[in-house]
Amino acid sequence: SSSSPPPPPPRQAEPADGGAERTGSSSASDGRASGGGNGNGSRAAPAGPPPGVPQLSEQTLEPILAGGSYVLLFVTNTGVAERSTVHSLAAHFDAELRGGERRGWSVALLDYSAESTRPGKPPLLAALLPRVRHSVACVLRKGCKLATFGGTAAPRPIDDWLASLRMGEVSWAELDLAAGSGEASRA
């Protein structure tokens, strides 16, 4: 069916990162004026994933997919953005989803490095990993289609991308689950 996805979470007046998207930085760093990887910033890096945001793995795949038709995945350990930045984004969008009435959407984290080195991955993870290698975020639709975000790791660009996704302006790639090879065709 060609029905449009439910609307993404609404924008908040102040992004969780204090406006880092306005830095114009497209580097692999998190773009914050403080709180970088040196430990001297005003924000401490979280020790682990944000509370309530599940980590996608072979063991959690089915429950996460059952949580919504659209899974907003934040990908760590790809070299695109610092882990603390990705965790902050996941916490920000998880809070928006929980605070709004966006049925059908859920948020999860994917540790690219950990999952890519595991042998015997399920077909979905095997197909997903090569597609998200250079993204900080993506949306998995009904466990078989994927749209990847290629912009700056900050709330506003991701909000804009989600709005474009909702309007049908972003292409979905069909994941080849039979082969599990990661090859995808345009949907």
Sequence and secondary structure as in RCSB ss.txt:
>XXXX:A:sequence
SSSSPPPPPPRQAEPADGGAERTGSSSASDGRASGGGNGNGSRAAPAGPPPGVPQLSEQTLEPILAGGSYVLLFV
TNTGVAERSTVHSLAAHFDAELRGGERRGWSVALLDYSAESTRPGKPPLLAALLPRVRHSVACVLRKGCKLATFG
GTAAPRPIDDWLASLRMGEVSWAELDLAAGSGEASRA
>XXXX:A:secstr
            SS TTSSGGGG   SSS   SS  TTS SSS   SSS TT  B STTTHHHHHHT SEEEEEE
ESSSSS HHHHHHHHHHHHHHHHHTT TTEEEEEEEHHHHHT SS  HHHHHHHHHHTT SEEEEETTTEEEEE 
S SSHHHHHHHHHHHHTT S  EEE TTT S  EEE 
